[in-house]
Amino acid sequence: MTLYVGVIIYLNQWFGKIAARNVNAYYLAERKIPGWVVSLAFFSTFISTSTYIGQAGESFRFGFSWVYVGLIWVLFCIISWLFLGPRMRAQSVRLKSVTVPDYFHLRYQSDLSRVIRVLSSLIILFATMWYMTGIAKGGANLLSVVLEMPYWLGAFFLIFFTCAYTVIGGMYGVMWTDAVQGILMLIVAAMMVVIPFVYVGGWDPMFEKLSNLSHPGPNGEPLGNDLLEFGKTTTFAYILAIGFSIGMKQISDPKLIIRFYSIKNKKDMRFAMIWTPIFLGLSLLAVMSVGALVHTMVTPEQAIGLMEDSDETVGLMFKIFDNPLLTGIAMMGLFAAGMSSLASVTLIAGTSIVKDIWQMWKPMTDRATVLNTKFSMVAYCIVVYLFTLDPPAGVVEMSSFAGSVFAASFFPTIFGGLYFRWGTDLGALASMIAGMIVNSVWRFGIRFSVPGMENIHEVFPAFAISLLVYVIVSKMTAKRKPDEKHLDVVFGK
């Protein structure tokens, strides 16, 4: 871990000198990042500790059915790179866009564009708070279980070390360190799935134990072979809900969309288009199976505890296996998973505060913009840390809620901007507001209060209504679409 920290510090000091040139360098790495780096960075940013800790732990509760969540994510990855990546890069270059909110501003050019830009920035800050808290909680739990470090100290180290190197390196540092972290994460995914097999003595003993488990399941009854059969321990609706709410971040989350801005050229885009789903699929196939395999390593008493708090599953697995070298390598990779996502969202939060809110009222020089972005990132991380000390939900639920907010609030506006000339500013604004309202009302007022609604995730009603609102309002306000000359610039005609 010390070696890893040293490498990350060195990389960010090196790239920090380049990133300090101007806003374009600090925010977008001057659009000069090779395809293989972007591919690994996209993969490592999307699946953080919320996956390696939270989702791996969920398969302890729900068995191999949970692998289907990962397959849904891979499908969205393919959709993102096929239908969003090339167009988003091309349009962002033509419009000279450097953030996702300023893409909305420039694409839906009107007297309401500034309002859309500020509102989208506020949505980013809200959803990002939930997501960063989930990542920090997962990493802090791991340190607490494996190294017996106090939870507050683990969260502090994870958040503020990541904040420090992000402040130094900007987008250059974030992208290249994410690539290094992606390689480590692929190695750790393979280690995680192999450890239970080594512990129990191979393939046959593993599945013999899994076929006759006496551990109580979610309903309190012995599991038997339920972990091996699809849908025995959870509903198909819940698998779809988590698969869609988190998977759709790949087509709506600014920290992932901004990756398309930075890629070098069309050749690099094609490379990333092919390899990103492969990196993602290989890692998820391993990680989403781990929790189920850990049943063969724990006692019935430990299993009861993990059913109540599955976020501790991976940490307990390494503690039971008790190999300091492998645990050290795994901890390095798991911290890489958390840091890769924290770094990206920290940068997005800072750019949203300064470029998309502050500068709307107070124009700044490039130097002042970069400096204020750094201060804003530190301030935002302090707020996230305080939120992490008493998190409102588990890792998976916080991550899925953030994904639902992004999907419902941003996807119609992004997709409509990329493909539909008839999309209007009022359609975009109404869609964002509808997505936020339905997400919040459904989660905090309906889902856990109305009997039978717990498995109906907020992503479904929020996304459907938001998309419908975008289409209806845009059609009703057709006269507000930008003029044809501007649309020709947007669509490259």
LUMLUMMI-386923 format. One record per atom (N, C-alpha, C): x, y, z; residue in three letters. Coordinates in steps of 0.001 Angstrom, whole numbers, plus 500000, padded with zeros to 6 digits. Last residue first. Layout:
LUMLUMMI-386923
XYZALA...
This chain:
LUMLUMMI-386923
476980519871460384LYS476494519975459003LYS476788521329458413LYS477292519108463098GLY478376518994462133GLY477947519030460698GLY475449519550465050PHE475408518243464393PHE476420518106463259PHE476129522170465888VAL476034521074466854VAL476168519720466163VAL475911523592463471VAL477206523520464149VAL477220522326465102VAL473202523286463001ASP474159522767462010ASP475557522647462601ASP472177524679465145LEU472013523225465109LEU472934522579464072LEU472788527304464350HIS473418526741465551HIS473323525217465539HIS471114527440462088LYS472548527657461949LYS473307527071463141LYS468541527113463125GLU469128526065462281GLU470637526219462117GLU468241528044466628ASP468104528279465189ASP468899527243464400ASP466881525874469245PRO467884526790468693PRO467713526951467179PRO463348525836470034LYS464582525133469684LYS465573526132469103LYS460976527084470492ARG462103527487471334ARG463393526730470994ARG458958525986469011LYS459486527268468550LYS460715527722469335LYS458151523763470462ALA459025523573469299ALA459653524872468816ALA456898523044472827THR457626524325472764THR458597524319471592THR455844520544472541MET454907521640472793MET455571523010472661MET458160519030472262LYS457235519124471140LYS456271520292471301LYS459252519363474839SER459999519809473658SER459085519966472453SER457230518184476389VAL457494519617476533VAL458270520147475331VAL457379515469475468ILE456134516244475393ILE456408517746475431ILE460107514714475941VAL459501514623474605VAL458291515540474491VAL460443515196478712TYR461346515802477719TYR460690515839476342TYR458426513579479830VAL458355515037479970VAL459232515730478937VAL459436511044479238LEU458157511467478674LEU458017512986478721LEU461745511061480796LEU461848510918479345LEU460575511411478659LEU460584511293483375SER461529512295482883SER461636512260481362SER459078508936483550ILE458406510234483568ILE459315511327483015ILE461120506965483436ALA460014506965482471ALA459343508337482396ALA462767507641485627PHE463301507675484270PHE462174507768483243PHE460956507314487809ALA461644508591487572ALA462151508696486139ALA460053504635487731PRO459112505745487503PRO459811507050487166PRO462795503405487920PHE461806503099486892PHE460789504218486692PHE464281504316490114VAL464786504570488760VAL463706504366487694VAL463210503472492531GLU462846504803492038GLU463300505068490606GLU462166500043492413HIS463193501065492578HIS462764502374491929HIS460279498107494023ILE460068498956492851ILE460997500152492986ILE460591496825496406ASN461394496336495286ASN461149497105493992ASN458748498172498056GLU460171498202498380GLU461048497791497202GLU456018498090497835MET456740498968496914MET458254498915497095MET454633496666499731GLY454759496088498407GLY455568496905497426GLY453414499483501552PRO453619498036501471PRO453664497551500023PRO455152502501501609VAL453958501838501089VAL454221500339500950VAL457701503182502459SER456553503508503310SER455287502778502892SER459730502931500694PHE459890502231501971PHE458740502510502944PHE458613504358498427ARG459234503036498312ARG459305502276499633ARG457512506949499208ILE456695505821498746ILE457385504478498942ILE459251508945500094GLY457846509015500478GLY457026507795500145GLY461828508561499230PHE461639508983500621PHE460185509016501062PHE461556507583496533ARG462446506952497509ARG462071507289498941ARG459579509228495347TRP459428507764495349TRP460312507118496415TRP460572511808495757VAL459266511430496311VAL459138509916496403VAL463050511671494367SER463003511986495796SER461694511528496435SER462286511001491691ASN463281510225492439ASN463124510425493940ASN460502513104491116VAL459997511726491184VAL460978510834491941VAL462294515341491215ILE461101515265492069ILE460634513822492227ILE464280514749489266MET464640514957490668MET463445514767491588MET462702514538486903GLY463539513430487362GLY463902513546488827GLY461547517104486733ALA460697515931486922ALA461496514749487457ALA463862518643486274ILE463054518881487477ILE462172517670487774ILE464705517577483798MET465574517526484976MET464774517673486266MET462462518199482184SER462883516809482373SER463754516658483615SER462436520974482172ALA461314520254482783ALA461674518801483070ALA464875521452480784LEU464670521941482147LEU463562521171482852LEU464408520234478264ALA465527519825479107ALA465301520213480566ALA462160521673477394GLY462098520217477518GLY463187519695478433GLY463223524225477314LEU462170523935478291LEU461986522431478471LEU465070523902475215ASP465542524241476547ASP464492523935477617ASP464285521036473081THR464285522449473471THR464786522653474891THR464840518969470218GLY464889519143471671GLY465005520611472048GLY465031518641467482TRP463825519301468002TRP463817519456469528TRP467230517177466906ARG467308518610466613ARG466132519357467243ARG468458514607468759PHE467202515227468337PHE467362516731468129PHE471010513625469613TYR470311513014468476TYR469114513794467932TYR472148515018471748LEU473026514368470786LEU472309513952469503LEU469971515919473239GLY470926516874472703GLY471788516287471609GLY468797513492473965GLY468068514413473107GLY468994515442472468GLY470820512549475644PHE470483511805474428PHE469731512698473435PHE470774514595477657ILE471994514238476926ILE471644513575475597ILE468088514599478501THR468692515839478015THR469958515565477216THR467688511933479347PRO466877512500478263PRO467504513750477652PRO469816511758481410PHE469846511000480163PHE468952511576479068PHE469419513428483742PHE470334513819482672PHE470176513056481356PHE467545512465485583SER467713513914485428SER468493514283484174SER467660509666485506ALA466393510348485273ALA466582511827484958ALA470428509156485965ALA469719508588484815ALA468461509376484489ALA471031510537488372PHE471706510887487119PHE470911510403485904PHE469296509175490144VAL469201510628489972VAL469837511048488656VAL470271506546489933SER468902506847489529SER468701508340489284SER472809506827491032GLY472657506446489631GLY471279506762489100GLY472116507405493684ALA472856508396492887ALA472715508100491402ALA470911504952494304PHE470119506185494338PHE470794507281493524PHE473075503205494086SER471958503054493147SER471067504287493151SER474718504080496172SER475207504136494802SER474055504061493807SER473066503534498370MET473508504915498105MET473982505066496667MET472730500739498133GLU471568501625498031GLU471976503066497746GLU475384499799498481VAL474656499540497236VAL473496500508497069VAL476063500694501120VAL476860501076499946VAL476052500940498662VAL473156501712503071GLY474272500860502711GLY474932501299501421GLY472487505061504404ALA472097503753503868ALA473348502932503594ALA473489507453505444PRO472052507201505552PRO471609505828505082PRO476431507583507579PRO475804507395506263PRO474338506991506378PRO478108509377509347ASP476819508777509694ASP476028508561508409ASP480457510060508090LEU480532509622509482LEU479229508992509960LEU479829511109505613THR480244509704505689THR480270509182507125THR479413513794506072PHE478260512982505687PHE478570511498505870PHE482047514553506495LEU481081514698507589LEU479836513847507325LEU483048514051503896TYR483569513326505057TYR482595513385506231TYR481634515929502355VAL481434514492502126VAL481900513684503329VAL482763518300503385VAL481328518040503555VAL481030516553503380VAL485393517933502498ILE485116518087503935ILE483649517776504224ILE485032517930499748CYS485467516693500409CYS485254516754501916CYS484420520625499308TYR483403519601499053TYR483766518289499749TYR486874521834499928ALA485683522148500714ALA484615521075500541ALA488484520742497881VAL488804520497499302VAL487571520734500172VAL487210521788495612MET487313520340495802MET487599519999497264MET487593524533495974SER486228523985496006SER486244522477496219SER490337524818495598PHE489748525126496901PHE488355524504497036PHE490434524085492845LYS491166523314493862LYS490588523560495257LYS488921526103491696THR488479524713491562THR489158523839492612THR490530528298492206ASN489253528192492911ASN488658526788492810ASN492644527682490412LEU492889527825491849LEU491595527651492643LEU491326527705487903VAL491993526491488384VAL492195526545489890VAL490413530396487873THR489477529271487733THR490083527989488284THR492750531886488001ALA491807531964489119ALA490820530798489081ALA493850531188485491ARG494575530898486734ARG493636530900487939ARG491938532153483696ASP492241530718483765ASP492915530363485084ASP489856534619485365THR490961534231484504THR491176532727484627THR486243534696485558MET487577534575486140MET488608534324485049MET483002536184486224PRO484021535665485293PRO485410535685485921PRO480514535552488208LYS481789536236488347LYS482819535610487414LYS478237534150487523TRP478062535496488088TRP479377536277488166TRP479141531847486461MET477948532420485856MET477720533854486339MET481196530956488052GLN481529531794486904GLN480313532357486171GLN479751529344489919TRP480448530567490334TRP480695531506489154TRP478722527238488163ILE477892528044489069ILE478553529387489342ILE480574526100486459ASP479169526081486056ASP478227526812487014ASP483156526374487513LYS482922526674486089LYS481443526860485775LYS482757525773490362VAL483457526965489851VAL483017527324488431VAL481124523485490710ILE481016524630491609ILE481580525896490969ILE482044521779488675SER480646522224488699SER480484523471489554SER484680521304489389THR484412522024488139THR482977522534488096THR484261519899491822GLY484981521169491799GLY484706521982490553GLY482881517615490902ALA482248518526491870ALA482922519891491841ALA484824516480489236ILE483540516912488668ILE482841517893489598ILE486785515855491147LEU487084516826490084LEU485794517369489467LEU485344513954492613THR485866515153493281THR486162516239492254THR484912511982490746VAL483750512760491195VAL484182514011491956VAL487586511081490380SER486796511582489261SER485635512451489732SER488344510245492954ALA489096511288492262ALA488264511918491156ALA486508508188493491LEU486511509406494307LEU487235510544493606LEU487288506260491593SER485980506910491499SER485924508199492305SER489878505670492454SER489641506007491052SER488302506722490886SER489600504975495151MET490238506243494799MET489966506649493362MET488388502425495061GLY487726503567495685GLY488285504891495220GLY490317500938493664ALA488929500989493198ALA488199502195493772ALA492549501251495291ALA492579501796493935ALA491164501937493389ALA491685499807497425PHE491822501252497594PHE491912501935496240PHE491852497352496177LEU490536497829496615LEU490564499322496905LEU494620497127495712GLY493679497171494599GLY492318497704494979GLY495567497128498369MET496065498108497414MET495074498260496254MET494273494883499324MET493945496185499902MET494398497305498984MET495584492933497777ALA494152493175497609ALA493741494533498159ALA498174493093498792ILE497936493369497369ILE496474493709497134ILE497621492368501475GLY498219493661501157GLY497995494061499712GLY496624489799501135THR495757490824501707THR496294492213501390THR498893488520500169LEU497721488648499306LEU496768489724499812LEU500524488831502517LEU500955489328501215LEU499764489542500287LEU499051487629504685PRO499390489055504694PRO499785489611503323PRO496400485699504758ASN497669485708504043ASN498085487163503896ASN493770484975505818ASP494946485247506643ASP496272485040505906ASP491148484223505431PHE492185483600504603PHE493570483823505196PHE489829485929507236ILE489796484473507447ILE490918483792506666ILE490343488427506041LYS490759488174507427LYS490811486678507721LYS489157488177503563PHE490607488324503643PHE491119488045505057PHE486448487939504437MET487073486891503612MET488599486969503711MET485987490365505701LEU486040489145506514LEU486686488003505736LEU485963492057503429GLY486953492238504484GLY487107490994505335GLY483698491057502105VAL485019490949501488VAL486124491099502530VAL481547491618503986THR481839490276503471THR483276490147502967THR480548493990504882GLU481751493497505550GLU482224492146505008GLU478177494516503622ASP479329495338503232ASP480632494851503855ASP476099493108504718SER476897492411503701SER478107493221503246SER474721492847507473ASP475605493892506950ASP476562493259505958ASP473055490619507706GLU472581491916508199GLU473416493073507664GLU474591488604506699MET473267488814506109MET472706490179506512MET476724488710508433LEU476920489211507067LEU475595489390506342LEU475595487548510736GLY476076488931510772GLY476229489527509384GLY475131484975509760ILE474004485789510221ILE474388487261510247ILE477746484125509281ALA476821484281508152ALA475625485144508540ALA478766483824511834GLN479299484894510974GLN478367485169509802GLN477263481601512560GLU477133482846513323GLU477644484038512501GLU478130479630510744PRO476726480081510727PRO476532481404511470PRO481382480719509467THR480537479941510371THR479088480422510265THR482743480794506088VAL482315481392507358VAL481458480427508169VAL483330479742503610MET484463480085504469MET484035480494505880MET481171479456502013THR481904478222502325THR483069478480503275THR480345482032501548HIS479536481185502445HIS480297479933502874HIS481903483050499546VAL482373483254500923VAL481548482449501931VAL480477482707497200LEU481552481754497503LEU482015481857498955LEU478806484947497271ALA478215483609497363ALA479266482575497761ALA480735486998496924GLY479965486871498167GLY479361485499498348GLY481714486626494233VAL482550486412495416VAL481735486167496680VAL480390487277491962SER480247485896492450SER480861485701493831SER481042489791491192MET479640489560491533MET479372488131492002MET483784489496490485VAL483397490210491706VAL481970489888492141VAL483785487999488008ALA484474487547489220ALA483881488170490475ALA482216489513486318LEU481957488079486421LEU482595487507487677LEU483514491993486495LEU482208491800487138LEU481853490328487285LEU485878491612485016SER485950491929486446SER484626491648487145SER484861491046482443LEU485746490098483129LEU485775490349484631LEU483345493392481845GLY482719492081481958GLY483557491073482721GLY485292495453481768LEU484180495501482719LEU483582494114482937LEU486956494666479663PHE487508494882481006PHE486402494795482059PHE484926494663477643ILE485654493437477982ILE486264493552479375ILE484042497325477462PRO483101496278477912PRO483789494975478294PRO486635498421476590THR486012498795477861THR484977497770478321THR487353497493474006TRP487976496924475196TRP487304497302476514TRP485804498850472026ILE485898497385472058ILE486320496882473428ILE486088501544472604MET484747501016472359MET484729499489472460MET488836501931472615ALA488109501963473891ALA486722501358473756ALA489285501783469819PHE489952500862470751PHE489162500775472051PHE487735503956468895ARG487401502583468491ARG488031501552469422ARG489142506092470069MET487748505855470413MET487339504427470072MET491546505969468713ASP491530505653470145ASP490116505398470637ASP490571506794466215LYS491220505490466372LYS491224505054467826LYS489664509395466738LYS488707508347466386LYS489306506947466542LYS491520510660469654ASN491036510709468276ASN490109509522468008ASN491677510951472619LYS492579511611471671LYS492005511762470263LYS489278511873475130ILE489923510864474284ILE490580511523473067ILE487861513653476664SER489321513662476775SER490029512757475778SER485112513320476396TYR485708514601476010TYR487221514488475827TYR484619510853477516PHE484543510975476063PHE485181512276475573PHE484718511441480213ARG485791510624479630ARG485807510744478105ARG482368512642480837ILE483509513533480584ILE484700512762480025ILE480747510470481443ILE480545511161480170ILE481759512021479825ILE481599509947484049LEU481888508988482986LEU481751509639481608LEU480795512124485501LYS482178511678485701LYS482588510650484653LYS478033512422484782PRO479060513326484249PRO480491512831484412PRO476039509719483829ASP476837510262484928ASP477964511141484377ASP474759508528481636SER474218509772482189SER475088510434483253SER475521506044480923ILE474961506863479846ILE474433508195480372ILE476402504907483227GLN477333504937482098GLN476815505751480915GLN474252504820484871LYS475215505900485096LYS476190506015483925LYS472889502545484304MET472553503716483498MET473449504913483794MET473747500780486304GLY474254500636484938GLY474012501862484086GLY472198501605488488ILE473644501826488498ILE474222501738487085ILE469580501051487602SER469864502314488295SER471355502623488305SER469713498457486374PHE469400499651485602PHE469855500924486303PHE470499496748488505GLY471189496717487220GLY470961497989486425GLY468608497331490427ILE470008497668490697ILE470805497681489395ILE466289496455488953ALA466370497790489553ALA467815498203489792ALA466777493802488227LEU466622494816487191LEU466827496217487752LEU466792492732490829ILE467978492606489977ILE467937493653488867ILE464149493267491551TYR465235493931492279TYR466547493849491494TYR462742491649489758ALA462518493105489748ALA463656493835490444ALA463421489112490496PHE463937489601489212PHE463797491116489129PHE464230488916493997THR463289488990492884THR463979489482491621THR466206486445495742THR465797487821495445THR464861487803494251THR466620483762496020THR466884484606497190THR466568486079496962THR465946482608493582LYS465469481972494817LYS465618482907496020LYS466910483563491135GLY465684484133491675GLY465179483527492971GLY468589480666490091PHE468215482041489785PHE466892482419490461PHE470511478785492360GLU469350478859491480GLU468905480307491308GLU472513478811494217LEU472864478346492884LEU471722478514491883LEU471418479486496614LEU472361480434496022LEU472709480075494586LEU469892477270497383ASP469211478443496829ASP470161479424496146ASP470449474840498512ASN471135475168497256ASN470561476426496597ASN470179475854501802GLY470250474677500937GLY471063474989499691GLY469542477933503620LEU469673478231502198LEU469631476989501311LEU467059477854506185PRO468342477386505646PRO468389477543504122PRO465230480998506692GLU465270479557506465GLU466639479127505932GLU465329483769506715GLY465592483059507964GLY465654481551507824GLY465179485105504352ASN463899484833505038ASN464069484055506336ASN467836485194503519PRO467149486447503842PRO465827486245504584PRO468996482104505144GLY468894483062504041GLY468182484323504468GLY471303480533507375PRO469978481113507119PRO470029482123505978PRO473323477754506392HIS473229479168506772HIS471826479695506487HIS473660475290505381SER472744475395506533SER472572476832506990SER473895474272502027LEU474207475272503048LEU473160475281504157LEU474506472500499824ASN473877472049501076ASN474174473011502222ASN475807473521497678SER474564472795497404SER473820472415498678SER478171474516498617LEU477143475477498209LEU475798474808497948LEU479615472141498989LYS479192472942500149LYS478062473894499788LYS479943471414496321GLU479289470478497245GLU478788471223498478GLU481380473506495345PHE479977473400494939PHE479217472328495719PHE483887473093496714MET483169474370496746MET481684474164496449MET484759470495496069PRO484360470804497449PRO483547472101497555PRO485184471028493195ASP484193470067493683ASP483794470327495132ASP487259473092493110TRP485946473251492485TRP484892472329493098TRP489212473518496208GLY488964473296494785GLY487514473410494381GLY489559474022498961GLY490229472887498351GLY489853472584496923GLY488757476263500346VAL487965475038500555VAL488550473824499847VAL490753478143499571TYR490463477912500995TYR489738476580501215TYR490612478222496810VAL491842477751497448VAL491560477346498893VAL488056479327496548PHE488333477991496001PHE489583477397496630PHE488382481895497750PRO487485480897498351PRO487730479478497839PRO490414483031495864ILE490681482768497288ILE489707481761497911ILE489391483632493322VAL490196482414493503VAL490340482043494973VAL488106486055493462VAL487298484890493121VAL488060483587493338VAL490223487766494176MET489056487629495049MET488251486378494747MET492008487652492007MET492399487137493325MET491178486851494189MET490496488938490010ALA490890487536489830ALA491270486903491173ALA490351491475491181ALA489122490739490888ALA489415489251490721ALA493059492213491199VAL492387491930492475VAL491080491175492249VAL493521492653488456ILE494295491642489193ILE493573491231490472ILE491749494745487981LEU491586493487487251LEU492324492348487956LEU492883496698489653MET491542496179489941MET491255494883489205MET495308497303488406LEU495302496680489738LEU493954496037490048LEU494272498524486099ILE495083497301485986ILE495100496554487321ILE493012500764487261GLY492236499772486522GLY492979498455486372GLY495149502217488279GLN494209501605489213GLN493354500541488528GLN496239503111485890VAL497035502255486778VAL496113501502487733VAL494033504683485095ALA494490503576484253ALA495331502587485070ALA493923506589487118ASP492799505664486947ASP493199504464486100ASP496269507963486564THR496218507143487785THR495042506177487735THR495422509161484153TRP496548508220484154TRP496597507378485426TRP493167510741484977MET493063509734483911MET494186508708483978MET494181512398487058VAL493055511500487291VAL493028510391486246VAL496200513896485774GLY496528512974486852GLY495439511955487088GLY494590515308483894TYR495746514502483479TYR496066513447484539TYR492763516672485556MET492294515580484705MET493440514724484185MET494814517294488504GLY493741517617487586GLY493346516416486738GLY496925516936490387GLY497073516451489017GLY495995516837488042GLY496237518158492914ILE497552518351492293ILE497511518065490787ILE493653517309493462VAL493944518742493431VAL495253519002492693VAL494131514561493557THR493278515119492505THR493515516612492345THR495657514246495828TYR496295513983494542TYR495448514487493377TYR493754515125497800ALA495054515776497648ALA495654515512496276ALA491605513343497578CYS491396514769497311CYS492730515461497024CYS492837510995498439THR492348511105497066THR492156512560496670THR493287511715501090PHE494428511389500239PHE494026511515498770PHE490645512121501928PHE491544513269501818PHE492852512962501089PHE489304509597501754ILE488758510805501128ILE489837511854500907ILE490976507767503158LEU490546507501501792LEU490114508786501087LEU491288508958505715PHE492449508669504867PHE492038508525503407PHE488599509083506606PHE489408510297506489PHE490580510071505529PHE487879506394506719ALA487171507295505806ALA487983508562505555ALA489664505551508736GLY489715504966507405GLY489050505854506369GLY488738507067510880LEU490094507283510384LEU490261506716508977LEU486181506111511327TRP486342507532511004TRP487718507808510405TRP486677503380512004TYR485937503742510789TYR486200505183510375TYR489945502419513101PRO488655503054513362PRO488002503529512072PRO491271499361511892MET491405500812511945MET490033501417512247MET491591496641511499GLU491050497114512779GLU491303498606512991GLU492204495693509053LEU493301496285509814LEU492883496807511183LEU489709494509508258VAL490995493851507976VAL492111494369508880VAL487598496175509221VAL487558494722509400VAL488951494114509287VAL488413498809508589SER487974498482509943SER488040496981510212SER488903498714505884LEU490008498995506804LEU489659498600508226LEU486235498232505051LEU487301497281504746LEU488484497473505690LEU484921500539505891ASN484535499244506453ASN485630498203506232ASN486168502399504199ALA486371502490505652ALA485992501192506345ALA485190501596501685GLY486621501554501981GLY486916501578503465GLY482398502018502047GLY482926500706501691GLY484398500578502022GLY482327504776502629LYS481838503802503608LYS482399502414503319LYS483272505852500229ALA484054506031501460ALA483630505034502534ALA481161505116498489ILE482534504665498248ILE483356504727499538ILE478978506470499675GLY478971505013499524GLY480368504452499327GLY479820509122499422THR479624508558500758THR479626507035500704THR479765509432496663MET481050509484497354MET480945508899498761MET476940509262496253TYR477855508293495652TYR479192508262496386TYR475886511448497641TRP475455510083497971TRP476474509062497468TRP477212513520496280MET477349513377497729MET476974511960498170MET476283513293493686THR477667512938493970THR477908512747495462THR473732514367493885ALA473896512934493629ALA475293512450493977ALA474404517133494454PHE473519516343495317PHE473770514845495138PHE476035517905492314LEU476547518004493686LEU475714517174494647LEU474255517493490145ILE475526516761490234ILE476048516757491669ILE472307519396490749ILE471949517974490747ILE473204517111490870ILE473819521690490349LEU473297521400491690LEU472879519936491810LEU474237521486487590SER475379521464488513SER474941521140489927SER471660521771486598SER472352520495486394SER473566520373487307SER471225524469487360LEU470423523390487930LEU471118522047487774LEU473112525793485733VAL473232525854487192VAL472448524722487845VAL472130525111483147ARG473516524828483535ARG473681524802485054ARG469544526114483175ILE469760524674482984ILE471153524285483463ILE470150528848483408VAL469379528174484463VAL469589526666484381VAL471413529303480972ARG472168529488482225ARG471472528792483389ARG469311528875479169SER470476527982479183SER471283528090480468SER467219530540478769LEU467139529648479931LEU468380528759480084LEU467632531831476425ASP467668532655477624ASP467572531824478902ASP469721529416474669SER468529530245474840SER468684531085476095SER470963526442473455GLN471214527883473466GLN469912528698473536GLN471576523812474175TYR470199524319474196TYR470185525846474254TYR474449523658474039ARG473598522900473107ARG472185523492473024ARG475440525238476101LEU475801525551474719LEU474902524848473711LEU474273524038478405HIS474186525477478168HIS474400525797476687HIS475095521370478166PHE473670521703478156PHE473461523177477797PHE477866521836478412TYR477328521257477171TYR475837521561477057TYR478010522694481002ASP478175523726479977ASP477853523174478583ASP477526520219482336PRO476559521324482424PRO476765522400481362PRO479945518844481471VAL478622518398481027VAL477578519505481192VAL482650520957480310THR481941520223481356THR480603519761480794THR483589522134478022VAL484588521515478902VAL483959520790480090VAL482917522793474571SER482399522465475905SER483492521792476733SER483009523659471937LYS484051524067472883LYS483580523898474329LYS481366522610470065LEU480782523635470936LEU481792524215471923LEU483066520755468865ARG482471521812468053ARG481909522954468894ARG483664519115471090VAL484733519836470396VAL484149521006469611VAL481169518089471722SER481862518886472737SER483007519691472116SER480576516633469404GLN479801517840469711GLN480501518710470743GLN482534514561469564ALA482467515451468403ALA481724516750468727ALA481950513334472041ARG483252513940471798ARG483185514958470663ARG479310512512471593MET479604513448472668MET480962514104472457MET479573510710469450ARG478828511957469264ARG479163512978470350ARG481138508604470631PRO481591509342469443PRO480885510683469261PRO479489507953473123GLY480895508348473071GLY481299509154471852GLY476815507074472589LEU477093508369473204LEU478517508839472946LEU476710504605471257PHE475742505641470898PHE476021507021471507PHE478860502940472095LEU478383502930470715LEU477606504191470354LEU479268503413474802TRP480381503620473882TRP479939503630472423TRP476669502871475865SER477342504150476101SER478419504420475060SER476209500214475114ILE475333501284474613ILE476028502639474732ILE478208498951476629ILE478228498857475169ILE477393499971474553ILE477273499580479194CYS478601500011478774CYS478707500010477255CYS474858498247479270PHE474840499706479260PHE476197500282478856PHE475883495602479316LEU475013496046478224LEU474980497568478131LEU477193495619481763VAL477990495478480547VAL477172495933479335VAL474969495782483477TRP475951496882483436TRP476791496820482165TRP473808493311483040ILE473058494512482659ILE474017495696482547ILE475785491713484188LEU475525491600482749LEU474739492803482238LEU475551492424486907GLY476758492766486160GLY476556492695484652GLY473100491238487449VAL473245492685487601VAL474446493158486797VAL473727488568487173TYR472912489192486128TYR472899490711486239TYR474998487926489518VAL475837488091488334VAL475049488781487213VAL473057487356491350TRP473562488719491331TRP474483488980490131TRP472618484703491330SER471660485534490594SER472192486948490421SER474340483576493110PHE474847483804491758PHE473843484531490865PHE473264485288496157GLY473823484202495375GLY474233484586493969GLY472322487150497981PHE471451486786496865PHE472026485729495926PHE474182487593500029ARG472756487507500355ARG471939486869499242ARG476534487642498648PHE476449486781499839PHE474983486561500203PHE476090489584496818SER475964488207496335SER476046487201497481SER476666491839498330GLU475261491526498046GLU475095490105497521GLU479462491940498287GLY478770491535499507GLY477324491153499258GLY479852492904495728ALA480382491580496066ALA479704491044497319ALA478691495426496109GLN478043494456495221GLN478553493043495466GLN480545496532498120GLY479092496480498265GLY478429495415497415GLY483227496033497111ILE482829495760498494ILE481320495540498578ILE483276496476494391TYR484186495470494946TYR483869495125496399TYR481303498569494178THR481156497277493502THR481987496205494186THR482218500558495767SER480788500249495878SER480480498938495153SER484787500887494953THR484575500031496120THR483102499727496325THR483800500993491467SER484649501409492576SER484487500424493730SER483350501080488261ILE483232500075489335ILE484263500382490422ILE483916503570486930PHE482550503062487083PHE482442502051488208PHE486683503829487013THR485852504854487636THR484444504343487883THR487599501629485583SER487956501738487009SER487126502786487729SER486470502148482996PHE486170500917483746PHE486427501092485241PHE487687504595482382PHE486227504473482391PHE485809503277483243PHE490404503849482483ALA489900504870483391ALA488380504815483499ALA490620501997480409LEU490869501557481789LEU490321502556482799LEU489937503820478301SER489200502568478515SER489369502074479950SER491893505801478478VAL490486506154478692VAL489662504911479003VAL494131504226477845VAL494051504891479148VAL492602505245479469VAL493574503440475261TRP493719502400476282TRP493658502995477683TRP493458505938473860GLY492271505113474044GLY492400504083475142GLY495231508751475383PRO495130507573474506PRO493920506704474849PRO494240512148475643ILE494432510887476367ILE494263509698475418ILE493887514806474941LYS495048514100474393LYS495283512730475047LYS492347517058475737ARG491782516062474813ARG492893515224474153ARG493539518431477819GLU493750518918476453GLU493267517950475376GLU492510517542480183ALA493787516970479743ALA494027517268478261ALA490298518937481098LEU490099517945480032LEU491369517253479562LEU491018520669483252TYR489680520072483203TYR489585518889482239TYR493667521406482805TYR493269520947484138TYR491939520198484097TYR493655522181480091ALA494559521124480548ALA494088520542481881ALA491751524213480113ASN491569523069479223ASN492453521894479641ASN492901526069481905VAL491672525367482269VAL491473524124481410VAL496531525553481908ASN495314526326481686ASN494094525483482066ASN498792524308483182ARG498940525261482082ARG497722526164481926ARG498632522325485077ALA498596523711485569ALA498643524748484448ALA499055519910483885ALA497669520322484123ALA497567521784484524ALA501828519713483973ILE501177519907482675ILE499767520459482880ILE502229519371486704LYS502935520456486019LYS502294520760484663LYS500762517074487240GLY500304518347487778GLY500967519533487108GLY502163514921486334PHE501123515454485458PHE500575516791485953PHE503945514687488568TRP504440514796487202TRP503394515460486301TRP502222514416490731GLN503165515533490718GLN503685515779489304GLN500926512083489952ASN500164513325489998ASN501066514552490089ASN503000510164490104LEU502285510400488847LEU501583511750488850LEU503678510319492872TYR504649510656491832TYR503956511001490512TYR501320509431494097ILE501822510780494375ILE502786511226493275ILE501222506805493091ILE500133507746492796ILE500591509189493014ILE503551505690494208VAL503396505759492750VAL502339506797492377VAL502938505867496979GLY504088506569496416GLY503980506741494910GLY500739504159497187VAL500579505578497510VAL501715506396496900VAL502054501728496533TYR500957502248495711TYR500774503749495926TYR503845501460498665LEU504331501529497287LEU503281502168496374LEU501984501196500717THR502910502339500714THR503482502551499320THR500825498794500000MET500000500000500000MET500860501257500000MET
